[in-house]
């Protein structure tokens, strides 16, 4: 096997032999793009030198580097380096660059993780640089990066690129899509005099140009105070400089953008490139790699610019959904759309307004953005549910590409009339106003009827299970959403009370503390009460894994075994990220609940800190708040006091039902999941799948087809790998345009140190922050302030010990805000990047009335 290959001998399919960087350079060379000549020392040479290297254990990085720097270079490899270098010219200056097999990949660029050596002159100097490149595969940063991307150290190899140096007059980087806003085909160019290393390493403030469609949209001059230049005989120097004006002409900027378009067209995806202009003015392309941070485009085929809102963000689930979870959402959306008279021809396709990207669900808001009615109503809705999106919406309506096109309200009103008629909204509102106990009975009856519909006859075939799953997911929404008119009546009366009394809504938040009939609150209180009744010893001493083993074996102490089983019988359909049908419920994996119980039992606290006591105090505070608002109304008129008192009593009676539709929806999802696991067992017996849970990495249509036989194990393996990769995505836009732009990224960044969000639950608390990205296994000491991306009911057991709450997502009516108010916890939601700007152990002050978080 050859250990050295010229760029012209390399193509994109040779990743294992030449690594990502060299594969790209070979591909670009073969495509006729202006790449400086060079060759690559293949991974075979590295394999020979790294023979016997142990890739696990303590001190791995340092041990591996020492091995590679000290091991002798085989004679044949040494000869190959010398001969290939000589073929480029007599002592020609070269760049020696690392090219790892886990590098410049579509999902991870590894940019800068391994070393590059510039202006290397002489064959022995090249050999030494090659050795140092090999060792750089094991820098601490490269090891950590591989681990964070789930790449096995043992399978990574390193090739080394040796490329003729460009004597650069100007150099830099170019992204063929805007890496900040995500807008495709908008080139962003950073340029600086001298070698591009100054720009790549971040050592200088370069000139910046933004180009779209051949037009230079933006020019921003950098200070360009540092230039890196090649030295005669090898090496580089860093020179402090003063430079006014721009280092590229407009023609050169446009030429660069055109070159970027050629590169992107060749690969069919946006690229991160490095380039140089030599002393003769010739433009060279020195590197290209995929831009790995862009969020995938939504492909829907609809013309024009479209606006999408993340359903995942709205539900507090930042991770991807399994393929079956996506199928379930499509079916549920089909049922929802049908209520408005816009159901799809095939319910498996989902509602016309639903789209998918990045294994997440998105709602098409284009019609709302471009309609008079949507512009009036949607911002108010967003302010309550997802406050950070409301100002984004405000900026979108100013975009001339999204001008007003739907001026009539008739289609919207017609759809709303259909919706109201089909869920019997007028009669539900009347019931809530005149016969509240009957309204509560109706809400409970919906749950009882749901249990009957979820039950399957026995025996039942796999095909019948799929039929039942589709009917259930598409048909349950109309029933459970019929509770919402009762809830809306309660909140409507709350707003009316504010208007009649003259008390601002933000000053009435205590009215909503400790409201009854909230299934999530009831669940949390039952879990705490459970902790007071069970035997504490194993929970205080044993790790969660051992508690899970004992519970599944029936070996917990008798009270604990019995009471936990009873709790899971009632609430075991819940879970973290429970909207995804493909994820386990607490009844399947009780580790989270057992861990919460262990945390409760390890805490020290008096009876007055028990959640039941705090809940009772909250109810007292609510009664006092109601009295104060009624008194304020009485000062304006006796009839106002009577109406306000009536309204706030109804508000407290019905506000807790807000969580009930989701409670029922999750129960439905859990029942369908149990049924599909039986189908999965059938497919395992038929040799189609390896495990029953693999069924959740197929769509509903694919599972139905699989009943006829076949082998889908390879497909499931690919889907699991893609899901794991997408789970590592660190940022998901709230709003995304069809051209890839993330509108929120266009907004001005907040002042350093100022964390501004939306007031969600009144009160001020100062305490130690605890940043939690995943509630499973998380521990919160009493009084600590929970800082998290968002919450769903799977998070709320943590609220019982939290002194305050800070969330990146949400609005005043989002799940976390509602529960925080009920518990009397000061809360601020919709705080941009809170989990990065606050660190665990940092003292912060949360002002839930002002919507501010202060770092102390």
C-alpha positions in Angstrom: 0.0 0.0 0.0 1.3 3.5 -0.9 2.1 5.7 2.0 2.1 8.9 0.0 -0.5 10.1 -2.5 -0.6 13.2 -4.7 -3.8 15.3 -4.3 -4.7 14.3 -7.9 -4.9 10.7 -6.8 -7.4 11.4 -3.9 -11.1 11.6 -3.9 -13.8 12.1 -1.2 -14.3 8.3 -0.8 -10.8 7.9 0.6 -11.5 9.2 4.2 -10.0 6.1 5.9 -6.7 6.4 4.0 -6.1 10.1 3.9 -8.4 11.7 6.5 -11.0 14.5 6.1 -8.8 17.4 5.2 -6.8 15.6 2.5 -10.0 13.9 1.1 -11.4 17.4 0.6 -8.3 18.8 -0.9 -8.1 15.9 -3.3 -11.7 16.3 -4.2 -11.3 20.0 -4.8 -8.1 19.4 -7.0 -10.0 16.9 -9.1 -12.8 19.4 -9.5 -10.5 21.9 -11.1 -10.6 24.4 -8.2 -7.5 26.5 -7.5 -5.8 24.3 -4.8 -2.0 24.7 -4.2 -0.2 21.4 -5.2 0.6 18.9 -2.5 0.5 15.3 -1.3 -0.6 13.3 1.7 1.2 10.8 4.0 -1.5 8.2 4.5 -3.0 6.7 7.7 -0.9 3.6 7.0 2.2 5.5 8.0 0.5 6.5 11.3 -0.7 3.0 11.9 2.9 1.7 11.7 4.2 4.2 14.1 1.2 3.9 16.5 1.5 0.1 16.7 0.9 -1.1 20.2 -0.6 2.2 21.5 -3.1 1.7 24.2 -6.1 4.0 23.6 -7.8 3.9 27.0 -7.1 4.4 30.7 -5.7 7.2 32.8 -3.4 9.8 31.3 -4.3 8.6 27.7 -3.5 11.9 25.9 -0.1 12.5 27.5 0.9 8.8 27.1 -0.1 8.7 23.5 1.8 11.9 22.6 4.9 10.7 24.3 4.8 7.4 22.4 4.4 9.1 19.0 7.1 11.7 19.6 9.6 9.0 20.7 8.8 6.1 18.4 11.2 5.7 15.4 9.9 6.6 12.0 10.1 3.4 9.8 12.7 3.7 7.0 10.2 3.2 4.3 8.0 5.9 5.7 10.9 8.3 6.0 12.0 7.6 2.4 8.4 8.2 1.2 8.3 11.6 3.0 11.7 12.7 1.6 10.9 11.7 -2.0 7.4 13.2 -2.1 8.7 16.4 -0.6 11.5 16.6 -3.2 8.9 16.2 -6.0 7.4 19.5 -5.1 10.6 21.4 -5.7 14.0 22.1 -4.2 13.5 23.0 -0.5 10.1 24.5 -1.3 8.3 26.0 1.7 5.3 23.9 2.6 2.5 23.8 5.1 2.3 20.5 7.1 -1.3 19.8 8.2 -2.9 17.1 10.2 -5.7 15.2 8.5 -7.6 12.9 10.8 -10.2 10.3 9.8 -12.5 11.9 12.3 -12.2 15.4 10.8 -14.1 17.7 8.4 -17.1 15.4 8.7 -20.7 16.4 7.9 -21.5 16.4 11.6 -18.2 17.5 13.3 -15.6 19.6 11.7 -12.8 19.2 14.3 -11.5 22.5 13.1 -8.3 23.4 14.9 -8.2 20.2 17.0 -5.0 18.9 15.5 -1.8 20.9 14.7 -0.6 22.7 11.5 3.0 23.8 10.9 3.6 26.6 8.4 6.5 27.5 6.1 8.4 24.3 6.8 11.6 24.1 4.7 13.8 21.0 4.2 13.1 17.3 4.2 14.1 16.6 7.8 12.1 19.6 9.0 9.1 18.0 7.2 9.7 14.7 8.9 9.8 16.4 12.2 6.6 18.3 11.5 4.9 15.0 10.4 5.8 13.5 13.8 4.4 16.4 15.7 1.2 16.2 13.6 0.8 12.6 14.6 1.2 13.5 18.3 -1.3 16.3 18.0 -4.0 13.7 17.4 -3.7 13.3 21.2 -3.9 16.8 22.4 -6.2 17.2 25.4 -8.6 19.3 23.3 -8.7 16.7 20.5 -9.4 13.9 22.9 -12.1 15.8 24.6 -13.7 16.8 21.3 -13.8 13.2 20.1 -15.4 12.1 23.4 -18.1 14.8 23.2 -19.0 13.7 19.7 -19.1 10.0 20.6 -16.1 9.0 18.4 -14.0 6.0 19.5 -10.3 6.9 20.0 -9.3 3.4 18.9 -10.7 3.8 15.4 -9.2 7.3 14.7 -6.1 7.5 12.4 -4.1 10.5 11.2 -2.8 11.3 7.8 -0.6 14.3 7.1 -1.0 16.9 4.3 2.1 18.5 2.8 1.1 21.4 0.6 3.0 24.2 -1.1 2.8 27.4 0.9 1.1 30.4 -0.7 3.2 33.5 -0.2 0.0 35.3 0.9 -0.6 39.0 0.5 -4.0 38.6 2.1 -5.7 35.5 3.5 -8.5 34.4 5.6 -11.7 32.3 5.9 -15.0 32.3 4.0 -18.3 30.6 5.0 -20.6 30.1 2.1 -23.6 30.4 4.5 -23.9 32.8 7.3 -22.8 30.8 10.4 -24.5 33.2 12.8 -27.9 33.8 11.2 -27.9 30.5 9.2 -28.9 32.2 6.0 -27.9 30.1 3.1 -25.9 31.4 0.1 -24.9 34.5 2.1 -21.1 34.4 2.1 -19.2 35.7 5.1 -15.5 36.6 4.5 -12.9 37.4 7.1 -9.6 38.8 5.7 -6.3 40.0 7.0 -2.9 40.8 5.5 -0.4 38.0 5.5 -1.0 34.3 6.3 -4.5 33.1 7.2 -3.3 31.7 10.5 -3.9 35.1 12.1 -7.6 34.9 11.2 -8.1 31.1 11.8 -6.5 31.3 15.3 -8.6 34.3 16.3 -5.5 36.4 17.0 -6.7 39.4 15.0 -9.8 41.5 14.3 -10.0 41.0 10.5 -12.0 42.9 7.9 -15.4 41.3 7.4 -17.5 41.3 4.3 -21.0 39.8 3.7 -22.1 39.0 0.2 -25.4 37.8 -1.2 -26.2 37.3 -4.9 -23.1 39.1 -6.0 -23.9 42.2 -3.9 -21.7 43.2 -0.9 -24.3 43.8 1.8 -21.8 44.7 4.6 -18.3 45.9 5.0 -16.7 46.1 8.4 -13.1 47.1 8.8 -11.1 45.3 11.5 -8.1 46.8 13.3 -5.8 44.2 11.6 -3.1 44.8 14.3 -1.3 41.6 13.7 0.2 40.0 10.6 1.8 36.5 10.4 4.5 36.3 7.7 6.7 33.6 6.3 10.4 33.9 7.2 13.2 33.1 4.7 14.5 29.6 5.5 11.4 28.5 7.3 9.1 29.4 10.1 6.9 32.4 10.6 6.9 35.7 12.4 4.2 37.7 14.1 4.4 41.4 13.2 2.3 44.2 14.9 0.9 46.4 12.2 -1.4 49.4 11.7 -3.6 49.2 8.6 -6.4 51.5 7.5 -9.0 50.8 4.9 -9.8 47.3 3.6 -7.3 44.6 2.6 -9.5 43.4 -0.2 -11.0 45.3 -3.1 -14.7 44.9 -3.9 -13.8 42.9 -7.0 -11.7 40.5 -4.9 -14.6 40.1 -2.5 -16.9 39.2 -5.3 -14.4 36.8 -6.8 -14.1 35.1 -3.4 -17.9 34.8 -3.0 -18.1 33.3 -6.6 -15.4 30.8 -5.7 -17.3 29.9 -2.6 -20.4 29.3 -4.7 -18.4 26.9 -6.9 -17.2 25.0 -3.9 -20.7 24.8 -2.4 -22.2 23.7 -5.7 -19.6 20.9 -5.9 -20.4 19.5 -2.5 -24.1 20.4 -2.5 -23.8 21.8 1.0 -22.5 25.0 2.7 -18.7 25.0 3.2 -16.2 26.6 5.6 -13.2 27.5 3.5 -9.7 28.9 3.9 -8.2 31.0 1.1 -5.2 33.1 0.2 -4.3 35.8 -2.4 -0.7 35.6 -3.4 1.7 38.4 -4.3 0.6 38.2 -7.9 -3.1 38.6 -7.0 -3.9 34.9 -7.8 -6.7 33.5 -5.6 -6.0 30.1 -4.0 -8.3 27.7 -2.1 -6.3 26.1 0.8 -9.1 24.1 2.6 -12.8 23.4 2.6 -14.9 21.6 5.1 -18.7 21.3 5.8 -20.2 23.9 8.1 -21.4 21.6 10.9 -23.3 24.1 13.1 -26.1 25.1 10.7 -29.6 23.9 11.5 -31.0 21.8 8.7 -33.3 23.4 6.2 -37.0 22.6 6.3 -37.9 21.0 3.0 -41.6 21.5 2.1 -41.7 22.5 -1.6 -43.9 25.6 -0.8 -42.9 28.7 -2.8 -41.5 31.9 -1.2 -40.1 32.6 2.2 -41.7 30.5 5.0 -41.7 31.0 8.7 -41.5 28.1 11.1 -41.8 27.9 14.9 -40.3 25.0 16.9 -42.9 22.8 18.5 -40.1 21.1 20.4 -39.2 24.4 22.0 -42.8 25.1 22.8 -43.0 21.8 24.6 -39.7 22.2 26.4 -38.1 19.2 24.6 -34.9 20.4 23.0 -33.7 17.0 21.9 -34.8 15.2 18.7 -37.9 13.0 18.5 -37.7 9.4 17.5 -39.2 8.5 14.1 -42.3 7.0 15.8 -42.5 10.1 18.0 -42.6 12.2 14.8 -45.3 9.8 13.3 -47.4 10.3 16.5 -47.2 14.1 16.2 -48.3 14.0 12.6 -51.3 11.9 13.5 -52.2 14.2 16.5 -51.8 17.3 14.2 -54.1 15.7 11.7 -56.8 15.3 14.3 -56.3 18.9 15.4 -56.4 20.3 11.9 -59.6 18.3 11.3 -61.4 20.3 14.0 -60.8 23.5 12.0 -61.9 21.9 8.8 -58.3 21.5 7.3 -57.6 17.9 7.9 -55.2 16.2 5.5 -56.3 13.6 2.9 -54.0 11.0 4.6 -53.8 11.4 8.4 -50.4 9.8 8.4 -49.1 12.9 6.5 -50.0 15.1 9.4 -51.5 18.6 9.2 -50.5 20.8 6.3 -49.0 23.3 8.7 -46.6 20.8 10.2 -43.0 20.3 9.0 -40.0 18.3 10.1 -36.3 19.2 10.3 -33.5 18.0 12.5 -35.8 15.2 13.7 -38.0 17.9 15.4 -41.4 19.2 14.6 -42.1 22.7 13.3 -45.3 24.7 12.8 -45.6 26.8 9.6 -46.6 30.3 10.8 -46.3 32.0 7.4 -50.0 32.6 7.0 -50.3 34.1 10.5 -47.3 36.4 9.8 -48.8 37.6 6.6 -52.4 38.0 7.8 -54.0 40.9 9.6 -55.7 38.6 12.1 -52.5 36.7 12.8 -50.5 39.9 13.4 -53.1 41.0 15.9 -53.5 37.7 17.9 -50.3 35.7 17.6 -48.0 38.1 19.5 -50.4 38.1 22.5 -50.4 34.3 22.5 -46.6 34.1 22.2 -46.2 36.6 25.1 -48.0 34.1 27.3 -46.5 30.9 26.1 -43.0 31.7 24.6 -42.1 35.2 25.4 -38.8 35.3 23.6 -40.5 34.6 20.3 -42.9 37.5 20.5 -40.3 40.2 19.6 -38.9 38.0 16.9 -42.4 37.9 15.4 -42.5 41.7 15.6 -39.4 42.0 13.5 -40.7 39.5 11.0 -43.7 41.5 10.1 -41.4 44.3 9.1 -39.6 42.2 6.5 -40.8 43.2 3.0 -40.6 39.6 1.9 -43.3 38.8 4.4 -45.7 41.6 3.5 -49.4 41.5 4.4 -51.3 39.3 1.9 -54.3 37.9 3.9 -56.5 40.8 4.9 -59.8 39.1 5.4 -60.6 37.6 8.8 -63.4 35.4 7.4 -61.3 32.2 6.8 -59.9 32.4 10.4 -63.3 33.1 11.9 -64.9 30.3 9.9 -62.2 27.8 11.1 -62.7 29.0 14.7 -66.4 28.6 14.4 -65.9 25.0 13.3 -63.5 24.4 16.1 -65.8 25.9 18.8 -68.8 23.9 17.4 -67.0 20.6 17.3 -65.7 20.8 20.9 -69.0 22.3 22.1 -67.2 25.4 23.4 -70.2 27.6 24.2 -71.9 24.9 26.3 -68.6 24.2 28.2 -68.2 27.9 28.9 -71.8 28.2 30.2 -71.2 25.1 32.3 -68.1 26.6 33.9 -70.0 29.9 34.6 -73.2 28.4 36.0 -72.4 24.9 37.3 -68.7 24.6 38.2 -69.0 21.2 40.0 -70.5 19.8 36.8 -67.7 21.3 34.8 -65.2 19.5 37.0 -67.2 16.3 36.6 -67.0 16.7 32.9 -63.2 17.0 33.0 -63.0 13.9 35.0 -65.4 12.1 32.7 -63.2 12.8 29.7 -60.4 10.9 31.5 -62.7 7.9 32.3 -63.9 7.7 28.7 -60.3 8.0 27.5 -59.3 5.0 29.6 -62.1 3.0 27.9 -61.0 4.0 24.4 -57.4 3.1 25.2 -58.3 -0.4 26.2 -57.8 -3.1 23.5 -59.9 -6.2 23.1 -58.0 -9.5 23.5 -56.9 -11.2 21.4 -55.8 -8.6 18.9 -53.5 -8.9 15.9 -50.4 -6.6 15.3 -52.3 -5.0 12.3 -55.3 -4.2 14.5 -52.9 -2.7 17.1 -51.6 -0.3 14.5 -55.2 0.5 13.4 -56.1 1.3 17.0 -52.9 3.4 17.5 -53.6 5.5 14.4 -57.3 6.0 15.4 -56.4 6.8 19.0 -53.6 9.4 18.2 -55.7 11.1 15.5 -59.0 10.9 17.4 -58.1 11.7 21.0 -57.2 15.4 20.5 -60.8 16.5 20.0 -61.9 14.9 23.2 -59.1 16.1 25.5 -59.1 19.7 24.0 -62.8 20.0 24.9 -61.6 20.8 28.5 -59.8 24.0 27.4 -63.0 26.2 27.1 -63.4 25.6 30.9 -59.8 26.6 31.5 -60.0 29.6 29.2 -63.2 30.7 31.1 -61.1 30.7 34.3 -58.3 32.8 32.9 -60.7 35.1 31.1 -62.4 35.9 34.4 -58.9 36.5 35.8 -58.3 39.1 33.2 -61.8 40.6 33.7 -61.1 40.9 37.4 -57.9 42.8 36.7 -59.8 45.2 34.5 -62.6 45.8 36.9 -60.4 46.1 40.0 -57.7 48.2 38.4 -55.1 45.8 39.8 -52.4 45.0 37.2 -52.3 41.3 36.2 -48.7 41.0 37.3 -49.7 42.1 40.8 -52.4 39.4 41.0 -50.1 36.4 40.5 -50.6 35.2 44.1 -54.2 34.5 43.2 -52.9 31.6 41.1 -50.8 30.0 43.9 -51.7 26.5 45.0 -54.7 26.1 42.7 -56.5 22.7 43.0 -57.2 20.1 40.3 -53.7 20.3 38.7 -52.6 16.7 38.0 -48.9 17.7 37.9 -49.0 19.4 41.3 -51.0 16.6 42.8 -48.4 14.1 41.4 -45.5 16.1 43.0 -47.2 16.3 46.3 -47.9 12.6 46.3 -44.3 11.9 45.5 -43.1 13.9 48.4 -45.7 12.3 50.7 -44.5 9.0 49.5 -41.0 9.8 50.7 -42.3 10.4 54.2 -43.9 7.0 54.4 -41.3 4.6 53.0 -38.3 3.0 54.8 -35.4 5.4 54.3 -32.3 3.3 54.7 -31.7 1.8 51.3 -32.5 5.2 49.6 -30.0 7.0 51.8 -27.2 4.4 51.3 -27.6 2.8 47.9 -26.9 4.2 44.4 -29.9 4.6 42.1 -28.8 1.6 40.0 -29.1 -0.7 43.0 -32.4 0.8 44.0 -33.7 0.1 40.5 -32.4 -3.5 40.6 -34.1 -4.1 44.0 -37.4 -2.6 42.9 -37.5 -4.7 39.7 -36.7 -7.8 41.8 -39.3 -6.9 44.3 -36.6 -6.6 47.0 -37.2 -3.1 48.4 -38.6 -2.9 51.9 -42.3 -3.8 51.9 -43.8 -0.4 52.3 -41.5 1.1 49.7 -42.1 -1.7 47.2 -45.9 -1.4 47.6 -46.2 2.4 47.7 -43.8 3.0 44.7 -45.8 0.4 42.7 -49.0 2.2 43.5 -47.5 5.6 42.5 -46.3 4.2 39.2 -49.7 2.6 38.5 -51.2 6.1 38.7 -48.4 8.2 37.2 -46.1 5.7 35.5 -47.2 6.9 32.1 -45.3 10.2 32.6 -41.6 10.7 31.9 -39.0 13.3 30.9 -39.6 14.5 27.3 -42.9 12.5 27.5 -44.3 14.0 24.3 -42.1 11.6 22.4 -43.8 8.3 22.0 -40.5 6.6 21.4 -39.0 7.3 24.9 -39.5 5.1 28.0 -42.1 6.0 30.7 -41.4 6.0 34.4 -43.2 2.7 34.6 -40.6 1.2 32.3 -37.6 2.9 33.8 -38.2 4.0 37.4 -34.6 5.3 37.8 -35.7 9.0 37.8 -38.4 8.5 40.4 -36.3 6.4 42.7 -33.5 9.0 42.4 -35.9 11.8 43.3 -37.0 9.8 46.4 -33.4 9.2 47.4 -32.7 13.0 47.1 -35.8 13.8 49.2 -34.7 11.4 51.9 -31.2 12.7 52.1 -32.4 16.3 52.7 -32.6 17.9 56.1 -35.5 20.2 56.7 -38.3 21.0 59.1 -42.0 20.2 58.7 -42.6 23.8 57.8 -40.5 23.3 54.6 -42.6 20.2 53.5 -44.3 20.9 50.2 -47.7 20.1 51.7 -47.1 22.9 54.3 -45.8 25.3 51.6 -48.8 24.4 49.4 -51.2 25.2 52.3 -49.4 28.5 52.9 -49.8 29.2 49.2 -53.5 28.7 49.4 -53.7 31.1 52.3 -51.7 33.6 50.3 -54.1 33.2 47.4 -57.2 33.7 49.6 -55.6 36.9 50.9 -54.7 38.0 47.4 -58.3 37.5 46.2 -59.6 39.5 49.2 -57.2 42.4 48.3 -58.3 42.4 44.7 -62.0 42.3 45.7 -61.4 45.2 48.1 -59.7 47.2 45.3 -62.8 46.5 43.1 -65.2 47.5 45.9 -63.6 51.0 46.0 -64.8 51.4 42.4 -68.3 50.0 43.0 -70.1 47.2 44.9 -71.1 45.4 41.8 -67.5 45.3 40.6 -66.5 43.6 43.9 -69.2 41.0 43.4 -68.2 40.2 39.8 -64.5 40.1 40.8 -65.1 37.8 43.7 -67.2 35.5 41.5 -64.6 35.6 38.7 -61.5 34.8 40.9 -63.3 32.0 42.6 -63.9 30.4 39.2 -60.3 31.2 38.2 -58.9 29.2 41.1 -61.3 26.4 40.5 -60.4 26.0 36.8 -56.9 27.2 36.4 -55.4 23.9 37.6 -57.2 22.1 34.7 -54.7 23.7 32.3 -52.4 20.7 32.8 -55.1 18.1 32.4 -55.3 18.0 28.6 -51.5 17.2 28.4 -51.9 14.7 31.2 -54.5 12.9 29.2 -52.5 13.3 26.0 -49.4 11.7 27.6 -51.6 8.9 29.0 -52.7 8.3 25.4 -49.1 8.3 24.1 -48.1 5.9 26.8 -50.9 3.4 26.0 -50.0 3.5 22.3 -46.4 2.9 23.2 -47.3 -0.2 25.3 -49.2 -1.5 22.3 -46.5 -0.8 19.8 -44.0 -2.7 22.1 -46.1 -5.8 21.6 -45.9 -5.2 17.8 -42.2 -4.8 18.3 -42.0 -8.2 20.0 -43.8 -9.7 17.0 -41.3 -8.2 14.6 -38.4 -9.5 16.7 -39.9 -13.0 16.5 -40.2 -12.5 12.7 -36.5 -11.6 12.4 -37.3 -8.1 11.3 -35.9 -6.3 14.4 -33.4 -7.0 17.1 -35.4 -5.7 20.0 -39.0 -4.6 20.6 -37.9 -1.0 21.3 -36.5 -0.8 17.7 -40.0 -0.3 16.5 -39.8 3.3 17.7 -37.1 4.0 15.1 -39.5 3.3 12.3 -42.5 5.3 11.1 -46.0 4.0 11.4 -46.1 3.2 7.7 -42.8 1.4 7.9 -44.0 -0.8 10.8 -47.2 -1.7 8.9 -45.1 -2.7 5.9 -42.7 -4.7 8.2 -45.6 -6.9 9.2 -45.1 -8.5 5.8 -41.5 -9.5 6.7 -38.1 -8.3 5.7 -35.0 -7.2 7.7 -34.9 -3.6 9.0 -32.1 -4.0 11.5 -29.6 -2.1 9.4 -32.1 0.8 8.9 -32.8 0.9 12.6 -29.0 1.0 13.4 -28.6 4.0 11.0 -31.6 5.7 12.6 -30.3 5.2 16.1 -26.9 6.6 15.1 -28.5 9.7 13.5 -30.7 10.2 16.6 -27.7 10.0 18.9 -25.8 12.5 16.7 -28.8 14.9 16.6 -29.1 14.6 20.4 -25.7 16.3 20.7 -26.9 19.4 18.9 -26.3 22.3 21.3 -28.7 24.8 19.9 -32.1 24.6 18.3 -33.7 27.8 16.9 -37.1 29.0 18.2 -38.0 30.4 14.8 -36.5 29.4 11.5 -37.0 30.7 8.0 -37.0 28.5 4.9 -33.7 30.1 3.7 -32.1 28.9 6.9 -32.1 32.3 8.7 -32.6 32.2 12.5 -34.3 35.6 13.1 -33.5 35.7 16.8 -29.8 35.7 15.8 -30.3 39.0 14.0 -31.3 40.8 17.2 -28.8 42.8 19.2 -27.1 40.7 21.9 -27.9 41.7 25.5 -25.5 43.7 27.6 -22.8 41.6 29.3 -23.9 40.5 32.7 -27.6 41.6 32.2 -29.9 38.6 32.1 -33.3 39.8 31.1 -36.3 37.5 30.7 -40.0 37.4 31.3 -41.5 37.8 34.7 -43.2 34.5 35.5 -43.7 34.2 39.2 -43.4 37.1 41.6 -40.9 37.4 44.4 -37.2 37.9 44.8 -34.8 35.2 46.0 -31.0 35.2 46.3 -29.3 31.8 46.3 -26.8 29.5 44.7 -27.5 28.5 41.1 -27.7 24.9 40.0 -27.6 24.5 36.2 -29.4 21.3 35.2 -29.6 20.2 31.6 -31.3 16.8 32.3 -33.5 16.2 35.3 -32.7 12.5 35.4 -30.4 12.0 38.4 -30.2 15.7 39.2 -30.0 16.8 42.8 -31.2 20.1 44.1 -30.4 21.3 47.6 -33.2 23.2 49.4 -33.1 26.8 48.4 -30.9 26.4 45.3 -32.1 28.2 42.2 -32.8 25.8 39.3 -31.4 27.1 36.0 -32.5 25.0 33.0 -33.4 25.1 29.3 -37.1 24.4 29.8 -39.3 22.1 31.7 -42.1 19.6 31.3 -43.8 17.7 34.1 -40.9 15.3 34.3 -38.9 18.2 35.8 -41.4 19.3 38.4 -40.3 17.0 41.3 -37.2 19.3 41.4 -39.4 22.3 42.0 -40.3 21.1 45.5 -36.9 22.0 46.8 -36.0 24.9 44.5 -35.7 28.4 45.8 -36.2 29.9 42.4 -36.4 29.1 38.7 -34.6 30.5 35.6 -35.5 29.0 32.2 -34.2 29.8 28.7 -37.6 29.1 27.1 -41.2 29.8 28.0 -43.6 32.7 28.7 -45.8 33.6 31.6 -48.2 30.8 30.8 -45.6 28.1 30.0 -45.5 24.9 32.1 -42.6 25.9 34.3 -44.1 29.4 35.0 -47.5 28.0 36.0 -46.0 25.4 38.4 -43.6 27.9 39.9 -46.5 30.3 40.7 -48.4 27.5 42.3 -45.4 26.7 44.5 -44.7 30.3 45.2 -41.2 30.1 43.7 -39.8 33.3 42.1 -39.3 32.6 38.4 -37.9 34.3 35.3 -38.4 32.6 32.0 -37.2 33.2 28.4 -33.7 34.2 29.5 -31.4 33.9 26.5 -28.5 31.4 27.0 -29.1 31.2 30.7 -27.5 27.7 31.1 -24.3 29.0 29.7 -24.2 32.5 31.2 -24.9 31.1 34.7 -22.6 28.5 36.3 -23.4 26.0 39.1 -22.4 27.4 42.5 -22.7 31.0 41.4 -24.8 33.2 43.6 -27.6 34.9 41.7 -30.7 37.0 42.5 -33.9 36.2 40.7 -36.6 38.9 40.6 -39.7 37.2 39.4 -41.7 40.4 39.2 -39.2 42.4 37.2 -38.0 39.5 35.0 -34.3 40.0 35.9 -31.5 37.6 36.9 -28.6 39.3 38.5 -25.2 37.6 38.8 -23.7 38.5 42.2 
